[in-house]
Amino acid sequence: MSHGEGWRFLLLGVYLERAQLIGSLLEVCFGDGRKRAISDHFALTNVLRMSCALEPYLRAYTAEMQPRYILQFLMLDEDFPRSMRFCTAQMESHLRAISRRAAMSAAAGPERIAGRLAARLQYADLDELEAQGPSAFLSTVLDECAAIHRAAYETFVAYPLEERLPA
C-alpha cells in the first residue's frame, strides 16, 4: 500500500483503537472500581497476554510480575508499540502529516488534542499516578482518545463542503 493519506488514516485508526483497548483493559484490571488489586501471578500474566505484551515485558522486567511494572510498561513505555504512550505519539505524528497534506491549521482540532495527550503521557510520573490511583488518569486518557476520534471525524469526514471548495 502506498504510504499516502489513506495509509496514515489507517494507522491513525489502528493506534487510536489500540490506545483505547489498552486503556480499557488497564481500567478494568487496576481501576478504582476493583474491590481488591490484582496481585496473582497468573492474573497478571493474563493481563499481559491480553495486551500482546507478555514476551516484551519479560524481556524488560524478567519474570518479576508486579502491577506497578505492568502499568508502567503498558502505559508509559516509549518503545513498546502497544503502550499507550507509543500509540499517542504515533497518532500525533499521523495527524500532523494528514493536516499538513490537507493544508489545515494545527492550532485547533485533532492534532492539538493528540499533542496534549502525548505530552500528558510523556511527562506522567508513575509515583503520582499510584498515589492518586490510576483510574482518574486512565479515564482522562480514554476521554481524550474519544475526543481525538470525534475531532478527526468532524475535521476530515463530516466537514461542510463549502469549507473545502475554492471560492
MDTraj code that builds the backbone (N, CA, C; nanometers):
import mdtraj as md
import numpy as np

residues = "MET SER HIS GLY GLU GLY TRP ARG PHE LEU LEU LEU GLY VAL TYR LEU GLU ARG ALA GLN LEU ILE GLY SER LEU LEU GLU VAL CYS PHE GLY ASP GLY ARG LYS ARG ALA ILE SER ASP HIS PHE ALA LEU THR ASN VAL LEU ARG MET SER CYS ALA LEU GLU PRO TYR LEU ARG ALA TYR THR ALA GLU MET GLN PRO ARG TYR ILE LEU GLN PHE LEU MET LEU ASP GLU ASP PHE PRO ARG SER MET ARG PHE CYS THR ALA GLN MET GLU SER HIS LEU ARG ALA ILE SER ARG ARG ALA ALA MET SER ALA ALA ALA GLY PRO GLU ARG ILE ALA GLY ARG LEU ALA ALA ARG LEU GLN TYR ALA ASP LEU ASP GLU LEU GLU ALA GLN GLY PRO SER ALA PHE LEU SER THR VAL LEU ASP GLU CYS ALA ALA ILE HIS ARG ALA ALA TYR GLU THR PHE VAL ALA TYR PRO LEU GLU GLU ARG LEU PRO ALA".split()
xyz = np.array([
    [0.0852, -0.1179, 0.0000],
    [0.0000, 0.0000, 0.0000],
    [0.0894, 0.1238, 0.0000],
    [0.0506, 0.2200, -0.0767],
    [0.1229, 0.3463, -0.0798],
    [0.1118, 0.4157, 0.0554],
    [0.2168, 0.4802, 0.0962],
    [0.2173, 0.5459, 0.2269],
    [0.1670, 0.6889, 0.2158],
    [0.0505, 0.7027, 0.1591],
    [-0.0122, 0.8328, 0.1427],
    [-0.1139, 0.8589, 0.2520],
    [-0.2113, 0.9385, 0.2169],
    [-0.3121, 0.9812, 0.3135],
    [-0.3955, 0.8642, 0.3659],
    [-0.4335, 0.7724, 0.2780],
    [-0.5129, 0.6570, 0.3212],
    [-0.4386, 0.5703, 0.4214],
    [-0.3102, 0.5502, 0.3973],
    [-0.2271, 0.4719, 0.4894],
    [-0.2198, 0.5397, 0.6255],
    [-0.2060, 0.6719, 0.6241],
    [-0.1986, 0.7456, 0.7513],
    [-0.3303, 0.7358, 0.8285],
    [-0.4431, 0.7447, 0.7584],
    [-0.5727, 0.7292, 0.8253],
    [-0.5869, 0.5877, 0.8827],
    [-0.5414, 0.4889, 0.8082],
    [-0.5474, 0.3516, 0.8567],
    [-0.4671, 0.3354, 0.9853],
    [-0.3441, 0.3851, 0.9860],
    [-0.2606, 0.3727, 1.1062],
    [-0.3118, 0.4599, 1.2205],
    [-0.3698, 0.5749, 1.1883],
    [-0.4313, 0.6561, 1.2928],
    [-0.5392, 0.5759, 1.3637],
    [-0.6220, 0.5063, 1.2872],
    [-0.7263, 0.4231, 1.3464],
    [-0.6698, 0.3076, 1.4267],
    [-0.5635, 0.2460, 1.3764],
    [-0.5008, 0.1345, 1.4478],
    [-0.4502, 0.1805, 1.5842],
    [-0.3763, 0.2908, 1.5859],
    [-0.3180, 0.3363, 1.7126],
    [-0.4229, 0.3940, 1.8069],
    [-0.5246, 0.4564, 1.7532],
    [-0.6325, 0.5085, 1.8380],
    [-0.7071, 0.3930, 1.9042],
    [-0.7412, 0.2926, 1.8255],
    [-0.8107, 0.1767, 1.8817],
    [-0.7228, 0.1034, 1.9830],
    [-0.5955, 0.0882, 1.9519],
    [-0.5030, 0.0188, 2.0409],
    [-0.4915, 0.0914, 2.1750],
    [-0.4781, 0.2229, 2.1716],
    [-0.4683, 0.3005, 2.2962],
    [-0.5958, 0.2866, 2.3784],
    [-0.7107, 0.2901, 2.3120],
    [-0.8371, 0.2768, 2.3842],
    [-0.8528, 0.1371, 2.4434],
    [-0.8145, 0.0357, 2.3705],
    [-0.8272, -0.1009, 2.4222],
    [-0.7340, -0.1259, 2.5408],
    [-0.6093, -0.0808, 2.5298],
    [-0.5152, -0.0985, 2.6412],
    [-0.5628, -0.0175, 2.7621],
    [-0.6099, 0.1042, 2.7386],
    [-0.6620, 0.1860, 2.8484],
    [-0.7811, 0.1214, 2.9166],
    [-0.8711, 0.0661, 2.8381],
    [-0.9883, -0.0011, 2.8963],
    [-0.9476, -0.1256, 2.9744],
    [-0.8528, -0.2007, 2.9210],
    [-0.8037, -0.3194, 2.9917],
    [-0.7410, -0.2800, 3.1255],
    [-0.6584, -0.1767, 3.1242],
    [-0.5947, -0.1324, 3.2491],
    [-0.6972, -0.0767, 3.3471],
    [-0.7984, -0.0097, 3.2954],
    [-0.9036, 0.0439, 3.3823],
    [-0.9786, -0.0693, 3.4510],
    [-1.0086, -0.1753, 3.3782],
    [-1.0785, -0.2890, 3.4369],
    [-0.9901, -0.3602, 3.5392],
    [-0.8630, -0.3754, 3.5073],
    [-0.7741, -0.4535, 3.5937],
    [-0.7191, -0.3756, 3.7128],
    [-0.6933, -0.2468, 3.6948],
    [-0.6267, -0.1701, 3.8004],
    [-0.7053, -0.0474, 3.8460],
    [-0.8255, -0.0284, 3.7945],
    [-0.9051, 0.0897, 3.8268],
    [-0.9595, 0.0878, 3.9688],
    [-1.0178, 0.1999, 4.0071],
    [-1.0708, 0.2143, 4.1427],
    [-1.1946, 0.1301, 4.1673],
    [-1.2607, 0.0850, 4.0622],
    [-1.3814, 0.0049, 4.0773],
    [-1.3563, -0.1353, 4.1307],
    [-1.2317, -0.1773, 4.1316],
    [-1.1987, -0.3108, 4.1825],
    [-1.2055, -0.3126, 4.3348],
    [-1.2543, -0.4225, 4.3881],
    [-1.2599, -0.4347, 4.5341],
    [-1.1221, -0.4600, 4.5933],
    [-1.0384, -0.5313, 4.5165],
    [-0.9010, -0.5536, 4.5611],
    [-0.8106, -0.5565, 4.4387],
    [-0.6884, -0.5201, 4.4598],
    [-0.5935, -0.5122, 4.3489],
    [-0.5556, -0.6519, 4.3000],
    [-0.5252, -0.6613, 4.1727],
    [-0.4781, -0.7875, 4.1160],
    [-0.3331, -0.8061, 4.1576],
    [-0.3050, -0.9150, 4.2255],
    [-0.1671, -0.9419, 4.2645],
    [-0.1266, -1.0861, 4.2309],
    [-0.2212, -1.1636, 4.1845],
    [-0.1975, -1.3023, 4.1493],
    [-0.1097, -1.3093, 4.0241],
    [-0.0042, -1.3893, 4.0302],
    [0.0897, -1.4026, 3.9189],
    [0.0188, -1.4468, 3.7906],
    [-0.0727, -1.5405, 3.8020],
    [-0.1449, -1.5916, 3.6861],
    [-0.2319, -1.4824, 3.6238],
    [-0.3014, -1.4055, 3.7059],
    [-0.3872, -1.2980, 3.6551],
    [-0.3049, -1.1885, 3.5880],
    [-0.1926, -1.1533, 3.6477],
    [-0.1064, -1.0505, 3.5883],
    [-0.0484, -1.0986, 3.4555],
    [-0.0139, -1.2264, 3.4485],
    [0.0349, -1.2830, 3.3230],
    [-0.0730, -1.2755, 3.2156],
    [-0.1964, -1.3012, 3.2533],
    [-0.3064, -1.2942, 3.1571],
    [-0.3340, -1.1514, 3.1108],
    [-0.3153, -1.0545, 3.1976],
    [-0.3288, -0.9144, 3.1557],
    [-0.2267, -0.8838, 3.0461],
    [-0.1056, -0.9291, 3.0650],
    [-0.0021, -0.9081, 2.9642],
    [-0.0322, -0.9858, 2.8361],
    [-0.0852, -1.1045, 2.8496],
    [-0.1215, -1.1829, 2.7302],
    [-0.2319, -1.1137, 2.6519],
    [-0.3318, -1.0625, 2.7213],
    [-0.4425, -0.9953, 2.6542],
    [-0.3968, -0.8721, 2.5772],
    [-0.2904, -0.8116, 2.6232],
    [-0.2398, -0.6925, 2.5554],
    [-0.1227, -0.7245, 2.4628],
    [-0.0997, -0.8518, 2.4355],
    [0.0105, -0.8970, 2.3479],
    [0.1443, -0.8420, 2.3954],
    [0.1647, -0.8426, 2.5261],
    [0.2838, -0.7811, 2.5825],
    [0.3648, -0.8735, 2.6713],
    [0.3302, -0.9996, 2.6780],
    [0.3985, -1.0874, 2.7727],
    [0.5468, -1.1018, 2.7410],
    [0.5809, -1.1388, 2.6205],
    [0.7223, -1.1582, 2.5869],
    [0.8032, -1.0286, 2.5944],
    [0.7535, -0.9175, 2.5391],
    [0.8308, -0.7923, 2.5546],
    [0.8466, -0.7501, 2.7010],
    [0.7416, -0.7733, 2.7819],
    [0.7508, -0.7395, 2.9242],
    [0.8576, -0.8238, 2.9918],
    [0.8585, -0.9541, 2.9618],
    [0.9573, -1.0434, 3.0235],
    [1.0991, -1.0059, 2.9826],
    [1.1164, -0.9555, 2.8603],
    [1.2489, -0.9090, 2.8194],
    [1.2909, -0.7853, 2.8977],
    [1.1965, -0.7006, 2.9308],
    [1.2286, -0.5765, 3.0009],
    [1.2396, -0.5955, 3.1524],
    [1.1510, -0.6758, 3.2109],
    [1.1446, -0.6873, 3.3565],
    [1.1699, -0.8284, 3.4078],
    [1.2134, -0.9181, 3.3259],
    [1.2291, -1.0604, 3.3570],
    [1.0959, -1.1147, 3.4098],
    [1.0996, -1.2053, 3.5033],
    [0.9763, -1.2701, 3.5495],
    [0.9147, -1.2008, 3.6695],
    [0.9536, -1.0795, 3.6980],
    [0.9010, -1.0071, 3.8134],
    [0.7663, -0.9436, 3.7783],
    [0.6588, -1.0125, 3.8144],
    [0.5237, -0.9669, 3.7819],
    [0.4720, -0.8788, 3.8945],
    [0.4783, -0.7494, 3.8743],
    [0.4247, -0.6552, 3.9718],
    [0.3315, -0.5590, 3.8994],
    [0.2176, -0.5283, 3.9595],
    [0.1231, -0.4367, 3.8946],
    [0.1871, -0.3024, 3.8572],
    [0.2769, -0.2530, 3.9397],
    [0.3430, -0.1247, 3.9123],
    [0.4209, -0.1308, 3.7809],
    [0.4950, -0.2369, 3.7610],
    [0.5744, -0.2509, 3.6393],
    [0.4862, -0.2740, 3.5166],
    [0.3776, -0.3458, 3.5350],
    [0.2856, -0.3693, 3.4233],
    [0.2201, -0.2378, 3.3819],
    [0.1764, -0.1584, 3.4789],
    [0.1207, -0.0264, 3.4470],
    [0.2232, 0.0606, 3.3750],
    [0.3437, 0.0617, 3.4254],
    [0.4482, 0.1426, 3.3638],
    [0.4744, 0.0960, 3.2207],
    [0.4806, -0.0333, 3.2003],
    [0.5111, -0.0870, 3.0678],
    [0.3984, -0.0599, 2.9691],
    [0.2738, -0.0853, 3.0093],
    [0.1619, -0.0713, 2.9165],
    [0.1161, 0.0731, 2.8980],
    [0.1456, 0.1600, 2.9931],
    [0.1053, 0.2991, 2.9793],
    [0.2181, 0.3892, 2.9303],
    [0.3367, 0.3752, 2.9874],
    [0.4373, 0.4791, 2.9720],
    [0.5617, 0.4395, 2.8942],
    [0.5712, 0.3166, 2.8472],
    [0.6906, 0.2764, 2.7732],
    [0.6901, 0.3437, 2.6358],
    [0.8007, 0.4097, 2.6024],
    [0.8048, 0.4837, 2.4762],
    [0.8432, 0.3972, 2.3573],
    [0.8937, 0.2766, 2.3798],
    [0.9406, 0.1925, 2.2702],
    [0.8500, 0.0743, 2.2385],
    [0.7632, 0.0361, 2.3302],
    [0.6757, -0.0785, 2.3079],
    [0.5561, -0.0354, 2.2233],
    [0.5354, -0.0943, 2.1054],
    [0.4325, -0.0476, 2.0120],
    [0.2884, -0.0585, 2.0607],
    [0.2644, -0.1294, 2.1674],
    [0.1281, -0.1387, 2.2191],
    [0.1070, -0.0553, 2.3461],
    [0.2083, 0.0181, 2.3886],
    [0.1891, 0.1032, 2.5066],
    [0.1104, 0.2273, 2.4668],
    [0.0409, 0.2833, 2.5626],
    [-0.0416, 0.4000, 2.5355],
    [0.0442, 0.5201, 2.4934],
    [0.1602, 0.5329, 2.5508],
    [0.2482, 0.6443, 2.5147],
    [0.2945, 0.6341, 2.3695],
    [0.3356, 0.5161, 2.3279],
    [0.3787, 0.4955, 2.1901],
    [0.2630, 0.5229, 2.0941],
    [0.1452, 0.4717, 2.1275],
    [0.0284, 0.4899, 2.0404],
    [-0.0071, 0.6372, 2.0242],
    [-0.0045, 0.7125, 2.1333],
    [-0.0408, 0.8535, 2.1216],
    [0.0645, 0.9322, 2.0448],
    [0.1901, 0.8968, 2.0580],
    [0.2936, 0.9640, 1.9786],
    [0.2730, 0.9356, 1.8301],
    [0.2346, 0.8137, 1.7971],
    [0.2079, 0.7794, 1.6574],
    [0.0827, 0.8495, 1.6058],
    [-0.0205, 0.8595, 1.6897],
    [-0.1416, 0.9317, 1.6492],
    [-0.1080, 1.0767, 1.6168],
    [-0.0297, 1.1387, 1.7032],
    [0.0089, 1.2780, 1.6801],
    [0.0875, 1.2917, 1.5497],
    [0.1790, 1.2010, 1.5257],
    [0.2598, 1.2051, 1.4034],
    [0.1738, 1.1905, 1.2786],
    [0.0833, 1.0963, 1.2783],
    [-0.0021, 1.0748, 1.1615],
    [-0.0997, 1.1903, 1.1422],
    [-0.1539, 1.2442, 1.2502],
    [-0.2434, 1.3587, 1.2366],
    [-0.1689, 1.4816, 1.1848],
    [-0.0456, 1.4985, 1.2269],
    [0.0346, 1.6108, 1.1771],
    [0.0553, 1.5983, 1.0268],
    [0.0873, 1.4782, 0.9817],
    [0.1095, 1.4559, 0.8385],
    [-0.0200, 1.4729, 0.7586],
    [-0.1306, 1.4244, 0.8119],
    [-0.2592, 1.4393, 0.7430],
    [-0.2974, 1.5868, 0.7346],
    [-0.2807, 1.6598, 0.8452],
    [-0.3144, 1.8021, 0.8468],
    [-0.2271, 1.8803, 0.7505],
    [-0.1005, 1.8476, 0.7455],
    [-0.0081, 1.9160, 0.6551],
    [-0.0482, 1.8893, 0.5103],
    [-0.0822, 1.7662, 0.4812],
    [-0.1210, 1.7286, 0.3450],
    [-0.2522, 1.7949, 0.3053],
    [-0.3432, 1.8100, 0.4004],
    [-0.4727, 1.8726, 0.3724],
    [-0.4652, 2.0241, 0.3823],
    [-0.3460, 2.0775, 0.4124],
    [-0.3235, 2.2224, 0.4255],
    [-0.4183, 2.2842, 0.5276],
    [-0.4227, 2.2217, 0.6448],
    [-0.5092, 2.2703, 0.7511],
    [-0.4232, 2.3219, 0.8653],
    [-0.4784, 2.4135, 0.9407],
    [-0.4039, 2.4644, 1.0559],
    [-0.4120, 2.3635, 1.1688],
    [-0.3018, 2.3509, 1.2411],
    [-0.2966, 2.2540, 1.3513],
    [-0.3357, 2.3173, 1.4833],
    [-0.3659, 2.4468, 1.4814],
    [-0.3965, 2.5160, 1.6061],
    [-0.5217, 2.4595, 1.6726],
    [-0.6150, 2.4121, 1.5933],
    [-0.7372, 2.3563, 1.6501],
    [-0.7608, 2.2210, 1.5881],
    [-0.8280, 2.1372, 1.6605],
    [-0.8651, 2.0091, 1.6033],
    [-0.7913, 1.8916, 1.6621],
    [-0.7941, 1.7815, 1.5881],
    [-0.7446, 1.6553, 1.6431],
    [-0.5942, 1.6545, 1.6706],
    [-0.5169, 1.7252, 1.5909],
    [-0.3719, 1.7256, 1.6135],
    [-0.3363, 1.7897, 1.7477],
    [-0.4047, 1.8962, 1.7824],
    [-0.3800, 1.9632, 1.9101],
    [-0.4162, 1.8733, 2.0285],
    [-0.5291, 1.8048, 2.0173],
    [-0.5713, 1.7141, 2.1248],
    [-0.4724, 1.5987, 2.1381],
    [-0.4285, 1.5444, 2.0245],
    [-0.3320, 1.4337, 2.0279],
    [-0.1986, 1.4792, 2.0856],
    [-0.1559, 1.6011, 2.0534],
    [-0.0314, 1.6542, 2.1098],
    [-0.0390, 1.6697, 2.2603],
    [-0.1539, 1.7182, 2.3076],
    [-0.1731, 1.7334, 2.4523],
    [-0.1716, 1.5976, 2.5217],
    [-0.2359, 1.4988, 2.4610],
    [-0.2375, 1.3645, 2.5192],
    [-0.0987, 1.3016, 2.5178],
    [-0.0250, 1.3193, 2.4086],
    [0.1118, 1.2653, 2.4009],
    [0.2000, 1.3287, 2.5078],
    [0.1857, 1.4589, 2.5288],
    [0.2638, 1.5266, 2.6327],
    [0.2243, 1.4780, 2.7724],
    [0.0944, 1.4566, 2.7922],
    [0.0472, 1.4071, 2.9232],
    [0.1113, 1.2725, 2.9550],
    [0.1184, 1.1837, 2.8563],
    [0.1777, 1.0523, 2.8792],
    [0.3302, 1.0581, 2.8848],
    [0.3893, 1.1475, 2.8093],
    [0.5355, 1.1593, 2.8091],
    [0.5868, 1.2066, 2.9445],
    [0.5152, 1.2975, 3.0079],
    [0.5619, 1.3550, 3.1337],
    [0.4890, 1.3003, 3.2563],
    [0.4151, 1.1930, 3.2385],
    [0.3458, 1.1321, 3.3519],
    [0.4468, 1.0683, 3.4467],
    [0.4173, 1.0768, 3.5741],
    [0.5034, 1.0188, 3.6772],
    [0.4278, 0.9042, 3.7430],
    [0.4870, 0.7877, 3.7397],
    [0.4201, 0.6691, 3.7920],
    [0.3918, 0.6798, 3.9417],
    [0.4809, 0.7427, 4.0171],
    [0.4576, 0.7592, 4.1617],
    [0.3330, 0.8440, 4.1878],
    [0.3152, 0.9511, 4.1119],
    [0.1960, 1.0343, 4.1272],
    [0.0701, 0.9577, 4.0865],
    [0.0821, 0.8799, 3.9800],
    [-0.0327, 0.8016, 3.9355],
    [-0.0751, 0.7012, 4.0415],
    [0.0220, 0.6365, 4.1026],
    [-0.0111, 0.5391, 4.2061],
    [-0.0689, 0.6066, 4.3300],
    [-0.0190, 0.7254, 4.3635],
    [-0.0701, 0.7963, 4.4803],
    [-0.2159, 0.8382, 4.4586],
    [-0.2488, 0.8836, 4.3381],
    [-0.3858, 0.9262, 4.3076],
    [-0.4753, 0.8092, 4.2695],
    [-0.4134, 0.7012, 4.2291],
    [-0.4883, 0.5883, 4.1734],
    [-0.4904, 0.6029, 4.0222],
    [-0.4632, 0.4966, 3.9506],
    [-0.4537, 0.5063, 3.8046],
    [-0.5869, 0.5311, 3.7346],
    [-0.6967, 0.5127, 3.8047],
    [-0.8279, 0.5221, 3.7409],
    [-0.8561, 0.6614, 3.6849],
    [-0.8247, 0.7643, 3.7594],
    [-0.8513, 0.9013, 3.7126],
    [-0.7680, 0.9328, 3.5893],
    [-0.6430, 0.8950, 3.5916],
    [-0.5552, 0.9202, 3.4774],
    [-0.6017, 0.8416, 3.3557],
    [-0.6364, 0.7156, 3.3750],
    [-0.6825, 0.6331, 3.2639],
    [-0.8123, 0.6857, 3.2044],
    [-0.9040, 0.7309, 3.2878],
    [-1.0293, 0.7842, 3.2335],
    [-1.0042, 0.9128, 3.1561],
    [-0.9076, 0.9944, 3.2004],
    [-0.8712, 1.1145, 3.1255],
    [-0.8133, 1.0776, 2.9894],
    [-0.7249, 0.9794, 2.9867],
    [-0.6652, 0.9347, 2.8609],
    [-0.7719, 0.8792, 2.7679],
    [-0.8631, 0.7995, 2.8199],
    [-0.9693, 0.7428, 2.7370],
    [-1.0630, 0.8513, 2.6845],
    [-1.0925, 0.9515, 2.7673],
    [-1.1761, 1.0634, 2.7224],
    [-1.1076, 1.1414, 2.6112],
    [-0.9773, 1.1615, 2.6231],
    [-0.9051, 1.2351, 2.5202],
    [-0.8936, 1.1530, 2.3911],
    [-0.8814, 1.0220, 2.4019],
    [-0.8832, 0.9381, 2.2817],
    [-1.0181, 0.9509, 2.2105],
    [-1.1263, 0.9515, 2.2867],
    [-1.2587, 0.9694, 2.2266],
    [-1.2705, 1.1082, 2.1633],
    [-1.2108, 1.2095, 2.2270],
    [-1.2138, 1.3450, 2.1704],
    [-1.1336, 1.3520, 2.0403],
    [-1.0219, 1.2805, 2.0342],
    [-0.9433, 1.2753, 1.9097],
    [-1.0267, 1.2117, 1.7993],
    [-1.0965, 1.1044, 1.8312],
    [-1.1810, 1.0378, 1.7326],
    [-1.2890, 1.1328, 1.6810],
    [-1.3585, 1.1994, 1.7719],
    [-1.4643, 1.2927, 1.7314],
    [-1.4078, 1.4064, 1.6463],
    [-1.2960, 1.4630, 1.6912],
    [-1.2368, 1.5764, 1.6188],
    [-1.1874, 1.5341, 1.4806],
    [-1.1285, 1.4157, 1.4703],
    [-1.0824, 1.3670, 1.3397],
    [-1.2013, 1.3446, 1.2472],
    [-1.3085, 1.2905, 1.3000],
    [-1.4275, 1.2694, 1.2186],
    [-1.4848, 1.4022, 1.1704],
    [-1.4981, 1.4971, 1.2628],
    [-1.5547, 1.6272, 1.2258],
    [-1.4638, 1.7046, 1.1300],
    [-1.3336, 1.6898, 1.1458],
    [-1.2392, 1.7651, 1.0639],
    [-1.2198, 1.7050, 0.9260],
    [-1.2092, 1.5730, 0.9185],
    [-1.1714, 1.5096, 0.7927],
    [-1.2840, 1.4356, 0.7212],
    [-1.3949, 1.4092, 0.7895],
    [-1.5015, 1.3312, 0.7281],
    [-1.6304, 1.4114, 0.7165],
    [-1.6773, 1.4696, 0.8235],
    [-1.8090, 1.5330, 0.8269],
    [-1.8018, 1.6855, 0.8192],
    [-1.7068, 1.7387, 0.7490],
    [-1.6942, 1.8837, 0.7386],
    [-1.7927, 1.9371, 0.6343],
    [-1.8319, 2.0635, 0.6474],
    [-1.9184, 2.1231, 0.5449],
    [-1.8407, 2.1370, 0.4132],
    [-1.9038, 2.1031, 0.3053],
    [-1.8386, 2.1034, 0.1754],
    [-1.7900, 2.2435, 0.1351],
    [-1.8592, 2.3450, 0.1777],
    [-1.8228, 2.4826, 0.1429],
    [-1.6848, 2.5199, 0.1961],
    [-1.6423, 2.4559, 0.3054],
    [-1.5124, 2.4874, 0.3644],
    [-1.3962, 2.4498, 0.2719],
    [-1.4118, 2.3466, 0.1937],
    [-1.3006, 2.2935, 0.1153],
    [-1.3063, 2.3308, -0.0327],
    [-1.4185, 2.3820, -0.0776],
    [-1.4286, 2.4193, -0.2175],
    [-1.3634, 2.5549, -0.2413],
    [-1.2938, 2.5711, -0.3533],
    [-1.2367, 2.7033, -0.3817],
    [-1.3488, 2.8033, -0.4079],
    [-1.3256, 2.9250, -0.3665],
    [-1.4276, 3.0287, -0.3789],
    [-1.4445, 3.0776, -0.5200],
])
top = md.Topology()
chain = top.add_chain()
for i, resn in enumerate(residues, 1):
    res = top.add_residue(resn, chain, resSeq=i)
    for name in ("N", "CA", "C"):
        top.add_atom(name, md.element.get_by_symbol(name[0]), res)
traj = md.Trajectory(xyz[None], top)
